[in-house]
Amino acid sequence: MQQTATLETWDGTNVEVEHVQDLAGGGARFDIEAEAGPRWRLDVSKTGTYEVVTSWDARGQLADVETPEWMDDIIARLQRA
């Protein structure tokens, strides 16, 4: 079952976080979508490091979208949940 939560970043951006699946060997895959903005699919390890698997721009097109400064904070909050 997929789990979704809406979080607010330190700069006021609302972010929807969806747990997609657990990964073999620990960690999990998440879809993270900024309000009216880009979306990232991340593989997050148990230690909090992450790798961008795929990203989409605000129009929903596949694109190489840089992760914002607040992404580390979102990942840290996911680890505490």
PDB file of N, CA, C and O in Angstrom:
ATOM      1  N   MET A   1       0.838  -1.176   0.000  1.00  0.00           N
ATOM      2  CA  MET A   1       0.000   0.000   0.000  1.00  0.00           C
ATOM      3  C   MET A   1       0.886   1.244   0.000  1.00  0.00           C
ATOM      4  O   MET A   1       1.816   1.356   0.800  1.00  0.00           O
ATOM      5  N   GLN A   2       0.591   2.166  -0.896  1.00  0.00           N
ATOM      6  CA  GLN A   2       1.373   3.393  -0.958  1.00  0.00           C
ATOM      7  C   GLN A   2       0.877   4.373   0.097  1.00  0.00           C
ATOM      8  O   GLN A   2      -0.319   4.457   0.373  1.00  0.00           O
ATOM      9  N   GLN A   3       1.816   5.112   0.682  1.00  0.00           N
ATOM     10  CA  GLN A   3       1.499   6.096   1.701  1.00  0.00           C
ATOM     11  C   GLN A   3       1.884   7.463   1.176  1.00  0.00           C
ATOM     12  O   GLN A   3       2.949   7.629   0.581  1.00  0.00           O
ATOM     13  N   THR A   4       1.012   8.457   1.398  1.00  0.00           N
ATOM     14  CA  THR A   4       1.261   9.808   0.924  1.00  0.00           C
ATOM     15  C   THR A   4       1.119  10.778   2.086  1.00  0.00           C
ATOM     16  O   THR A   4       0.241  10.625   2.935  1.00  0.00           O
ATOM     17  N   ALA A   5       2.001  11.788   2.113  1.00  0.00           N
ATOM     18  CA  ALA A   5       1.933  12.841   3.119  1.00  0.00           C
ATOM     19  C   ALA A   5       2.276  14.165   2.456  1.00  0.00           C
ATOM     20  O   ALA A   5       3.022  14.213   1.478  1.00  0.00           O
ATOM     21  N   THR A   6       1.720  15.236   3.002  1.00  0.00           N
ATOM     22  CA  THR A   6       2.066  16.577   2.537  1.00  0.00           C
ATOM     23  C   THR A   6       2.875  17.249   3.632  1.00  0.00           C
ATOM     24  O   THR A   6       2.441  17.319   4.782  1.00  0.00           O
ATOM     25  N   LEU A   7       4.047  17.740   3.273  1.00  0.00           N
ATOM     26  CA  LEU A   7       4.938  18.417   4.208  1.00  0.00           C
ATOM     27  C   LEU A   7       5.191  19.832   3.719  1.00  0.00           C
ATOM     28  O   LEU A   7       5.118  20.107   2.521  1.00  0.00           O
ATOM     29  N   GLU A   8       5.490  20.731   4.655  1.00  0.00           N
ATOM     30  CA  GLU A   8       5.861  22.094   4.286  1.00  0.00           C
ATOM     31  C   GLU A   8       7.356  22.265   4.525  1.00  0.00           C
ATOM     32  O   GLU A   8       7.865  21.922   5.592  1.00  0.00           O
ATOM     33  N   THR A   9       8.053  22.797   3.529  1.00  0.00           N
ATOM     34  CA  THR A   9       9.495  23.009   3.652  1.00  0.00           C
ATOM     35  C   THR A   9       9.768  24.299   4.405  1.00  0.00           C
ATOM     36  O   THR A   9       8.853  25.083   4.657  1.00  0.00           O
ATOM     37  N   TRP A  10      11.021  24.516   4.763  1.00  0.00           N
ATOM     38  CA  TRP A  10      11.395  25.719   5.503  1.00  0.00           C
ATOM     39  C   TRP A  10      11.188  26.994   4.695  1.00  0.00           C
ATOM     40  O   TRP A  10      11.125  28.075   5.280  1.00  0.00           O
ATOM     41  N   ASP A  11      11.079  26.907   3.374  1.00  0.00           N
ATOM     42  CA  ASP A  11      10.818  28.118   2.576  1.00  0.00           C
ATOM     43  C   ASP A  11       9.338  28.276   2.235  1.00  0.00           C
ATOM     44  O   ASP A  11       8.968  29.148   1.449  1.00  0.00           O
ATOM     45  N   GLY A  12       8.480  27.419   2.834  1.00  0.00           N
ATOM     46  CA  GLY A  12       7.041  27.538   2.645  1.00  0.00           C
ATOM     47  C   GLY A  12       6.463  26.726   1.504  1.00  0.00           C
ATOM     48  O   GLY A  12       5.256  26.772   1.270  1.00  0.00           O
ATOM     49  N   THR A  13       7.295  25.981   0.788  1.00  0.00           N
ATOM     50  CA  THR A  13       6.812  25.144  -0.311  1.00  0.00           C
ATOM     51  C   THR A  13       6.091  23.920   0.245  1.00  0.00           C
ATOM     52  O   THR A  13       6.618  23.233   1.120  1.00  0.00           O
ATOM     53  N   ASN A  14       4.900  23.646  -0.253  1.00  0.00           N
ATOM     54  CA  ASN A  14       4.206  22.407   0.103  1.00  0.00           C
ATOM     55  C   ASN A  14       4.699  21.301  -0.812  1.00  0.00           C
ATOM     56  O   ASN A  14       4.782  21.473  -2.028  1.00  0.00           O
ATOM     57  N   VAL A  15       5.025  20.165  -0.214  1.00  0.00           N
ATOM     58  CA  VAL A  15       5.604  19.041  -0.939  1.00  0.00           C
ATOM     59  C   VAL A  15       4.787  17.787  -0.639  1.00  0.00           C
ATOM     60  O   VAL A  15       4.529  17.467   0.521  1.00  0.00           O
ATOM     61  N   GLU A  16       4.388  17.089  -1.684  1.00  0.00           N
ATOM     62  CA  GLU A  16       3.701  15.812  -1.505  1.00  0.00           C
ATOM     63  C   GLU A  16       4.733  14.698  -1.609  1.00  0.00           C
ATOM     64  O   GLU A  16       5.478  14.611  -2.586  1.00  0.00           O
ATOM     65  N   VAL A  17       4.766  13.855  -0.596  1.00  0.00           N
ATOM     66  CA  VAL A  17       5.724  12.754  -0.534  1.00  0.00           C
ATOM     67  C   VAL A  17       4.942  11.448  -0.561  1.00  0.00           C
ATOM     68  O   VAL A  17       4.054  11.225   0.262  1.00  0.00           O
ATOM     69  N   GLU A  18       5.279  10.598  -1.507  1.00  0.00           N
ATOM     70  CA  GLU A  18       4.597   9.311  -1.635  1.00  0.00           C
ATOM     71  C   GLU A  18       5.616   8.178  -1.556  1.00  0.00           C
ATOM     72  O   GLU A  18       6.577   8.140  -2.325  1.00  0.00           O
ATOM     73  N   HIS A  19       5.398   7.259  -0.619  1.00  0.00           N
ATOM     74  CA  HIS A  19       6.237   6.067  -0.514  1.00  0.00           C
ATOM     75  C   HIS A  19       5.823   5.129  -1.633  1.00  0.00           C
ATOM     76  O   HIS A  19       4.669   4.704  -1.690  1.00  0.00           O
ATOM     77  N   VAL A  20       6.748   4.800  -2.523  1.00  0.00           N
ATOM     78  CA  VAL A  20       6.446   3.952  -3.675  1.00  0.00           C
ATOM     79  C   VAL A  20       6.691   2.488  -3.345  1.00  0.00           C
ATOM     80  O   VAL A  20       5.833   1.637  -3.582  1.00  0.00           O
ATOM     81  N   GLN A  21       7.876   2.197  -2.791  1.00  0.00           N
ATOM     82  CA  GLN A  21       8.188   0.806  -2.440  1.00  0.00           C
ATOM     83  C   GLN A  21       9.412   0.762  -1.553  1.00  0.00           C
ATOM     84  O   GLN A  21      10.231   1.681  -1.544  1.00  0.00           O
ATOM     85  N   ASP A  22       9.521  -0.339  -0.797  1.00  0.00           N
ATOM     86  CA  ASP A  22      10.741  -0.613  -0.041  1.00  0.00           C
ATOM     87  C   ASP A  22      11.757  -1.199  -1.006  1.00  0.00           C
ATOM     88  O   ASP A  22      11.399  -1.871  -1.973  1.00  0.00           O
ATOM     89  N   LEU A  23      13.031  -0.938  -0.731  1.00  0.00           N
ATOM     90  CA  LEU A  23      14.105  -1.433  -1.589  1.00  0.00           C
ATOM     91  C   LEU A  23      14.791  -2.633  -0.947  1.00  0.00           C
ATOM     92  O   LEU A  23      14.886  -2.725   0.277  1.00  0.00           O
ATOM     93  N   ALA A  24      15.261  -3.535  -1.771  1.00  0.00           N
ATOM     94  CA  ALA A  24      16.017  -4.683  -1.274  1.00  0.00           C
ATOM     95  C   ALA A  24      17.255  -4.173  -0.551  1.00  0.00           C
ATOM     96  O   ALA A  24      17.924  -3.264  -1.044  1.00  0.00           O
ATOM     97  N   GLY A  25      17.562  -4.725   0.579  1.00  0.00           N
ATOM     98  CA  GLY A  25      18.740  -4.300   1.318  1.00  0.00           C
ATOM     99  C   GLY A  25      18.501  -3.082   2.184  1.00  0.00           C
ATOM    100  O   GLY A  25      19.449  -2.541   2.754  1.00  0.00           O
ATOM    101  N   GLY A  26      17.263  -2.635   2.298  1.00  0.00           N
ATOM    102  CA  GLY A  26      16.929  -1.473   3.114  1.00  0.00           C
ATOM    103  C   GLY A  26      16.732  -0.227   2.276  1.00  0.00           C
ATOM    104  O   GLY A  26      17.096  -0.180   1.101  1.00  0.00           O
ATOM    105  N   GLY A  27      16.161   0.756   2.889  1.00  0.00           N
ATOM    106  CA  GLY A  27      15.863   1.986   2.177  1.00  0.00           C
ATOM    107  C   GLY A  27      14.512   1.907   1.490  1.00  0.00           C
ATOM    108  O   GLY A  27      13.800   0.907   1.588  1.00  0.00           O
ATOM    109  N   ALA A  28      14.175   2.981   0.795  1.00  0.00           N
ATOM    110  CA  ALA A  28      12.868   3.046   0.149  1.00  0.00           C
ATOM    111  C   ALA A  28      12.911   3.984  -1.046  1.00  0.00           C
ATOM    112  O   ALA A  28      13.804   4.823  -1.171  1.00  0.00           O
ATOM    113  N   ARG A  29      11.931   3.824  -1.916  1.00  0.00           N
ATOM    114  CA  ARG A  29      11.766   4.693  -3.088  1.00  0.00           C
ATOM    115  C   ARG A  29      10.587   5.631  -2.813  1.00  0.00           C
ATOM    116  O   ARG A  29       9.522   5.202  -2.370  1.00  0.00           O
ATOM    117  N   PHE A  30      10.805   6.918  -3.088  1.00  0.00           N
ATOM    118  CA  PHE A  30       9.786   7.934  -2.857  1.00  0.00           C
ATOM    119  C   PHE A  30       9.598   8.789  -4.093  1.00  0.00           C
ATOM    120  O   PHE A  30      10.546   9.052  -4.833  1.00  0.00           O
ATOM    121  N   ASP A  31       8.349   9.227  -4.315  1.00  0.00           N
ATOM    122  CA  ASP A  31       8.057  10.289  -5.267  1.00  0.00           C
ATOM    123  C   ASP A  31       7.849  11.547  -4.453  1.00  0.00           C
ATOM    124  O   ASP A  31       7.063  11.559  -3.505  1.00  0.00           O
ATOM    125  N   ILE A  32       8.549  12.604  -4.818  1.00  0.00           N
ATOM    126  CA  ILE A  32       8.455  13.872  -4.103  1.00  0.00           C
ATOM    127  C   ILE A  32       8.099  14.945  -5.119  1.00  0.00           C
ATOM    128  O   ILE A  32       8.831  15.176  -6.081  1.00  0.00           O
ATOM    129  N   GLU A  33       6.953  15.605  -4.891  1.00  0.00           N
ATOM    130  CA  GLU A  33       6.455  16.593  -5.839  1.00  0.00           C
ATOM    131  C   GLU A  33       6.251  17.929  -5.143  1.00  0.00           C
ATOM    132  O   GLU A  33       5.509  18.026  -4.166  1.00  0.00           O
ATOM    133  N   ALA A  34       6.918  18.958  -5.658  1.00  0.00           N
ATOM    134  CA  ALA A  34       6.757  20.306  -5.135  1.00  0.00           C
ATOM    135  C   ALA A  34       5.454  20.890  -5.660  1.00  0.00           C
ATOM    136  O   ALA A  34       5.046  20.618  -6.790  1.00  0.00           O
ATOM    137  N   GLU A  35       4.811  21.693  -4.827  1.00  0.00           N
ATOM    138  CA  GLU A  35       3.558  22.334  -5.222  1.00  0.00           C
ATOM    139  C   GLU A  35       3.764  23.144  -6.500  1.00  0.00           C
ATOM    140  O   GLU A  35       4.624  24.023  -6.555  1.00  0.00           O
ATOM    141  N   ALA A  36       2.977  22.841  -7.516  1.00  0.00           N
ATOM    142  CA  ALA A  36       3.040  23.544  -8.814  1.00  0.00           C
ATOM    143  C   ALA A  36       4.455  23.546  -9.385  1.00  0.00           C
ATOM    144  O   ALA A  36       4.875  24.503 -10.035  1.00  0.00           O
ATOM    145  N   GLY A  37       5.172  22.475  -9.134  1.00  0.00           N
ATOM    146  CA  GLY A  37       6.550  22.452  -9.595  1.00  0.00           C
ATOM    147  C   GLY A  37       6.997  21.085 -10.037  1.00  0.00           C
ATOM    148  O   GLY A  37       6.175  20.245 -10.402  1.00  0.00           O
ATOM    149  N   PRO A  38       8.289  20.852 -10.010  1.00  0.00           N
ATOM    150  CA  PRO A  38       8.842  19.585 -10.481  1.00  0.00           C
ATOM    151  C   PRO A  38       8.564  18.422  -9.523  1.00  0.00           C
ATOM    152  O   PRO A  38       8.064  18.599  -8.412  1.00  0.00           O
ATOM    153  N   ARG A  39       8.911  17.225 -10.008  1.00  0.00           N
ATOM    154  CA  ARG A  39       8.728  15.996  -9.237  1.00  0.00           C
ATOM    155  C   ARG A  39       9.985  15.155  -9.389  1.00  0.00           C
ATOM    156  O   ARG A  39      10.603  15.126 -10.453  1.00  0.00           O
ATOM    157  N   TRP A  40      10.354  14.472  -8.313  1.00  0.00           N
ATOM    158  CA  TRP A  40      11.528  13.607  -8.308  1.00  0.00           C
ATOM    159  C   TRP A  40      11.140  12.227  -7.807  1.00  0.00           C
ATOM    160  O   TRP A  40      10.281  12.104  -6.933  1.00  0.00           O
ATOM    161  N   ARG A  41      11.761  11.190  -8.350  1.00  0.00           N
ATOM    162  CA  ARG A  41      11.674   9.834  -7.799  1.00  0.00           C
ATOM    163  C   ARG A  41      13.051   9.551  -7.227  1.00  0.00           C
ATOM    164  O   ARG A  41      14.049   9.559  -7.947  1.00  0.00           O
ATOM    165  N   LEU A  42      13.097   9.299  -5.918  1.00  0.00           N
ATOM    166  CA  LEU A  42      14.362   9.115  -5.214  1.00  0.00           C
ATOM    167  C   LEU A  42      14.436   7.736  -4.583  1.00  0.00           C
ATOM    168  O   LEU A  42      13.443   7.223  -4.066  1.00  0.00           O
ATOM    169  N   ASP A  43      15.615   7.143  -4.630  1.00  0.00           N
ATOM    170  CA  ASP A  43      15.928   5.975  -3.823  1.00  0.00           C
ATOM    171  C   ASP A  43      16.690   6.493  -2.615  1.00  0.00           C
ATOM    172  O   ASP A  43      17.748   7.106  -2.755  1.00  0.00           O
ATOM    173  N   VAL A  44      16.150   6.244  -1.428  1.00  0.00           N
ATOM    174  CA  VAL A  44      16.731   6.756  -0.190  1.00  0.00           C
ATOM    175  C   VAL A  44      17.251   5.583   0.626  1.00  0.00           C
ATOM    176  O   VAL A  44      16.518   4.637   0.912  1.00  0.00           O
ATOM    177  N   SER A  45      18.532   5.657   1.000  1.00  0.00           N
ATOM    178  CA  SER A  45      19.135   4.580   1.792  1.00  0.00           C
ATOM    179  C   SER A  45      18.745   4.715   3.258  1.00  0.00           C
ATOM    180  O   SER A  45      18.174   5.725   3.669  1.00  0.00           O
ATOM    181  N   LYS A  46      19.059   3.690   4.040  1.00  0.00           N
ATOM    182  CA  LYS A  46      18.800   3.728   5.476  1.00  0.00           C
ATOM    183  C   LYS A  46      19.596   4.830   6.161  1.00  0.00           C
ATOM    184  O   LYS A  46      19.191   5.321   7.214  1.00  0.00           O
ATOM    185  N   THR A  47      20.722   5.222   5.576  1.00  0.00           N
ATOM    186  CA  THR A  47      21.558   6.259   6.186  1.00  0.00           C
ATOM    187  C   THR A  47      21.149   7.666   5.770  1.00  0.00           C
ATOM    188  O   THR A  47      21.716   8.642   6.261  1.00  0.00           O
ATOM    189  N   GLY A  48      20.169   7.787   4.869  1.00  0.00           N
ATOM    190  CA  GLY A  48      19.693   9.105   4.468  1.00  0.00           C
ATOM    191  C   GLY A  48      20.282   9.643   3.185  1.00  0.00           C
ATOM    192  O   GLY A  48      19.899  10.722   2.732  1.00  0.00           O
ATOM    193  N   THR A  49      21.209   8.910   2.590  1.00  0.00           N
ATOM    194  CA  THR A  49      21.704   9.354   1.290  1.00  0.00           C
ATOM    195  C   THR A  49      20.650   9.006   0.247  1.00  0.00           C
ATOM    196  O   THR A  49      19.884   8.057   0.414  1.00  0.00           O
ATOM    197  N   TYR A  50      20.623   9.780  -0.822  1.00  0.00           N
ATOM    198  CA  TYR A  50      19.612   9.511  -1.840  1.00  0.00           C
ATOM    199  C   TYR A  50      20.186   9.660  -3.234  1.00  0.00           C
ATOM    200  O   TYR A  50      21.183  10.346  -3.460  1.00  0.00           O
ATOM    201  N   GLU A  51      19.521   8.993  -4.152  1.00  0.00           N
ATOM    202  CA  GLU A  51      19.886   9.049  -5.562  1.00  0.00           C
ATOM    203  C   GLU A  51      18.623   9.387  -6.346  1.00  0.00           C
ATOM    204  O   GLU A  51      17.570   8.786  -6.133  1.00  0.00           O
ATOM    205  N   VAL A  52      18.736  10.350  -7.252  1.00  0.00           N
ATOM    206  CA  VAL A  52      17.609  10.693  -8.108  1.00  0.00           C
ATOM    207  C   VAL A  52      17.498   9.621  -9.185  1.00  0.00           C
ATOM    208  O   VAL A  52      18.425   9.425  -9.971  1.00  0.00           O
ATOM    209  N   VAL A  53      16.365   8.931  -9.218  1.00  0.00           N
ATOM    210  CA  VAL A  53      16.119   7.895 -10.214  1.00  0.00           C
ATOM    211  C   VAL A  53      15.579   8.540 -11.485  1.00  0.00           C
ATOM    212  O   VAL A  53      16.032   8.237 -12.588  1.00  0.00           O
ATOM    213  N   THR A  54      14.613   9.426 -11.319  1.00  0.00           N
ATOM    214  CA  THR A  54      13.961  10.115 -12.427  1.00  0.00           C
ATOM    215  C   THR A  54      13.471  11.459 -11.921  1.00  0.00           C
ATOM    216  O   THR A  54      13.179  11.611 -10.734  1.00  0.00           O
ATOM    217  N   SER A  55      13.381  12.433 -12.812  1.00  0.00           N
ATOM    218  CA  SER A  55      12.771  13.707 -12.440  1.00  0.00           C
ATOM    219  C   SER A  55      11.951  14.242 -13.602  1.00  0.00           C
ATOM    220  O   SER A  55      12.221  13.960 -14.770  1.00  0.00           O
ATOM    221  N   TRP A  56      10.946  15.020 -13.242  1.00  0.00           N
ATOM    222  CA  TRP A  56      10.038  15.624 -14.208  1.00  0.00           C
ATOM    223  C   TRP A  56       9.961  17.121 -13.936  1.00  0.00           C
ATOM    224  O   TRP A  56      10.022  17.545 -12.782  1.00  0.00           O
ATOM    225  N   ASP A  57       9.827  17.922 -14.984  1.00  0.00           N
ATOM    226  CA  ASP A  57       9.680  19.363 -14.797  1.00  0.00           C
ATOM    227  C   ASP A  57       8.230  19.685 -14.419  1.00  0.00           C
ATOM    228  O   ASP A  57       7.401  18.784 -14.293  1.00  0.00           O
ATOM    229  N   ALA A  58       7.931  20.976 -14.240  1.00  0.00           N
ATOM    230  CA  ALA A  58       6.603  21.405 -13.807  1.00  0.00           C
ATOM    231  C   ALA A  58       5.508  21.043 -14.810  1.00  0.00           C
ATOM    232  O   ALA A  58       4.338  20.970 -14.436  1.00  0.00           O
ATOM    233  N   ARG A  59       5.860  20.819 -16.059  1.00  0.00           N
ATOM    234  CA  ARG A  59       4.876  20.433 -17.085  1.00  0.00           C
ATOM    235  C   ARG A  59       4.668  18.924 -17.143  1.00  0.00           C
ATOM    236  O   ARG A  59       3.842  18.442 -17.919  1.00  0.00           O
ATOM    237  N   GLY A  60       5.418  18.165 -16.319  1.00  0.00           N
ATOM    238  CA  GLY A  60       5.295  16.715 -16.301  1.00  0.00           C
ATOM    239  C   GLY A  60       6.160  16.006 -17.323  1.00  0.00           C
ATOM    240  O   GLY A  60       5.998  14.808 -17.552  1.00  0.00           O
ATOM    241  N   GLN A  61       7.080  16.740 -17.940  1.00  0.00           N
ATOM    242  CA  GLN A  61       7.984  16.158 -18.930  1.00  0.00           C
ATOM    243  C   GLN A  61       9.245  15.644 -18.239  1.00  0.00           C
ATOM    244  O   GLN A  61       9.759  16.287 -17.324  1.00  0.00           O
ATOM    245  N   LEU A  62       9.745  14.485 -18.674  1.00  0.00           N
ATOM    246  CA  LEU A  62      11.019  13.996 -18.136  1.00  0.00           C
ATOM    247  C   LEU A  62      12.080  15.062 -18.339  1.00  0.00           C
ATOM    248  O   LEU A  62      12.199  15.626 -19.427  1.00  0.00           O
ATOM    249  N   ALA A  63      12.845  15.336 -17.304  1.00  0.00           N
ATOM    250  CA  ALA A  63      13.868  16.377 -17.376  1.00  0.00           C
ATOM    251  C   ALA A  63      14.891  16.139 -16.280  1.00  0.00           C
ATOM    252  O   ALA A  63      14.604  15.473 -15.284  1.00  0.00           O
ATOM    253  N   ASP A  64      16.075  16.682 -16.466  1.00  0.00           N
ATOM    254  CA  ASP A  64      17.124  16.621 -15.454  1.00  0.00           C
ATOM    255  C   ASP A  64      16.935  17.824 -14.536  1.00  0.00           C
ATOM    256  O   ASP A  64      17.492  18.893 -14.782  1.00  0.00           O
ATOM    257  N   VAL A  65      16.144  17.645 -13.475  1.00  0.00           N
ATOM    258  CA  VAL A  65      15.794  18.734 -12.571  1.00  0.00           C
ATOM    259  C   VAL A  65      16.673  18.647 -11.331  1.00  0.00           C
ATOM    260  O   VAL A  65      16.726  17.609 -10.671  1.00  0.00           O
ATOM    261  N   GLU A  66      17.361  19.736 -11.019  1.00  0.00           N
ATOM    262  CA  GLU A  66      18.199  19.778  -9.821  1.00  0.00           C
ATOM    263  C   GLU A  66      17.339  19.653  -8.572  1.00  0.00           C
ATOM    264  O   GLU A  66      16.217  20.160  -8.536  1.00  0.00           O
ATOM    265  N   THR A  67      17.855  18.986  -7.554  1.00  0.00           N
ATOM    266  CA  THR A  67      17.114  18.919  -6.296  1.00  0.00           C
ATOM    267  C   THR A  67      17.282  20.245  -5.558  1.00  0.00           C
ATOM    268  O   THR A  67      18.370  20.821  -5.553  1.00  0.00           O
ATOM    269  N   PRO A  68      16.215  20.724  -4.940  1.00  0.00           N
ATOM    270  CA  PRO A  68      16.278  21.988  -4.211  1.00  0.00           C
ATOM    271  C   PRO A  68      17.023  21.838  -2.886  1.00  0.00           C
ATOM    272  O   PRO A  68      17.269  20.726  -2.418  1.00  0.00           O
ATOM    273  N   GLU A  69      17.374  22.971  -2.296  1.00  0.00           N
ATOM    274  CA  GLU A  69      18.108  22.968  -1.029  1.00  0.00           C
ATOM    275  C   GLU A  69      17.339  22.263   0.081  1.00  0.00           C
ATOM    276  O   GLU A  69      17.945  21.664   0.969  1.00  0.00           O
ATOM    277  N   TRP A  70      16.014  22.329   0.039  1.00  0.00           N
ATOM    278  CA  TRP A  70      15.218  21.744   1.114  1.00  0.00           C
ATOM    279  C   TRP A  70      15.106  20.221   1.049  1.00  0.00           C
ATOM    280  O   TRP A  70      14.557  19.616   1.970  1.00  0.00           O
ATOM    281  N   MET A  71      15.603  19.592   0.001  1.00  0.00           N
ATOM    282  CA  MET A  71      15.440  18.137  -0.138  1.00  0.00           C
ATOM    283  C   MET A  71      16.088  17.379   1.024  1.00  0.00           C
ATOM    284  O   MET A  71      15.515  16.404   1.509  1.00  0.00           O
ATOM    285  N   ASP A  72      17.266  17.804   1.480  1.00  0.00           N
ATOM    286  CA  ASP A  72      17.921  17.122   2.608  1.00  0.00           C
ATOM    287  C   ASP A  72      17.042  17.157   3.856  1.00  0.00           C
ATOM    288  O   ASP A  72      16.989  16.185   4.610  1.00  0.00           O
ATOM    289  N   ASP A  73      16.350  18.284   4.071  1.00  0.00           N
ATOM    290  CA  ASP A  73      15.454  18.406   5.218  1.00  0.00           C
ATOM    291  C   ASP A  73      14.280  17.439   5.093  1.00  0.00           C
ATOM    292  O   ASP A  73      13.892  16.806   6.075  1.00  0.00           O
ATOM    293  N   ILE A  74      13.716  17.321   3.900  1.00  0.00           N
ATOM    294  CA  ILE A  74      12.603  16.391   3.680  1.00  0.00           C
ATOM    295  C   ILE A  74      13.056  14.953   3.945  1.00  0.00           C
ATOM    296  O   ILE A  74      12.339  14.181   4.582  1.00  0.00           O
ATOM    297  N   ILE A  75      14.242  14.599   3.456  1.00  0.00           N
ATOM    298  CA  ILE A  75      14.766  13.240   3.665  1.00  0.00           C
ATOM    299  C   ILE A  75      14.978  12.977   5.158  1.00  0.00           C
ATOM    300  O   ILE A  75      14.639  11.901   5.651  1.00  0.00           O
ATOM    301  N   ALA A  76      15.532  13.948   5.876  1.00  0.00           N
ATOM    302  CA  ALA A  76      15.750  13.787   7.315  1.00  0.00           C
ATOM    303  C   ALA A  76      14.418  13.592   8.043  1.00  0.00           C
ATOM    304  O   ALA A  76      14.333  12.787   8.970  1.00  0.00           O
ATOM    305  N   ARG A  77      13.398  14.311   7.637  1.00  0.00           N
ATOM    306  CA  ARG A  77      12.083  14.168   8.256  1.00  0.00           C
ATOM    307  C   ARG A  77      11.480  12.795   7.959  1.00  0.00           C
ATOM    308  O   ARG A  77      10.812  12.214   8.815  1.00  0.00           O
ATOM    309  N   LEU A  78      11.709  12.280   6.770  1.00  0.00           N
ATOM    310  CA  LEU A  78      11.222  10.939   6.439  1.00  0.00           C
ATOM    311  C   LEU A  78      11.892   9.885   7.316  1.00  0.00           C
ATOM    312  O   LEU A  78      11.252   8.920   7.735  1.00  0.00           O
ATOM    313  N   GLN A  79      13.165  10.070   7.589  1.00  0.00           N
ATOM    314  CA  GLN A  79      13.891   9.095   8.416  1.00  0.00           C
ATOM    315  C   GLN A  79      13.368   9.077   9.845  1.00  0.00           C
ATOM    316  O   GLN A  79      13.368   8.032  10.496  1.00  0.00           O
ATOM    317  N   ARG A  80      12.924  10.226  10.333  1.00  0.00           N
ATOM    318  CA  ARG A  80      12.407  10.301  11.704  1.00  0.00           C
ATOM    319  C   ARG A  80      10.982   9.767  11.814  1.00  0.00           C
ATOM    320  O   ARG A  80      10.517   9.454  12.910  1.00  0.00           O
ATOM    321  N   ALA A  81      10.296   9.663  10.689  1.00  0.00           N
ATOM    322  CA  ALA A  81       8.876   9.232  10.715  1.00  0.00           C
ATOM    323  C   ALA A  81       8.751   7.753  11.015  1.00  0.00           C
ATOM    324  O   ALA A  81       7.640   7.227  11.074  1.00  0.00           O
TER     325      ALA A  81
END
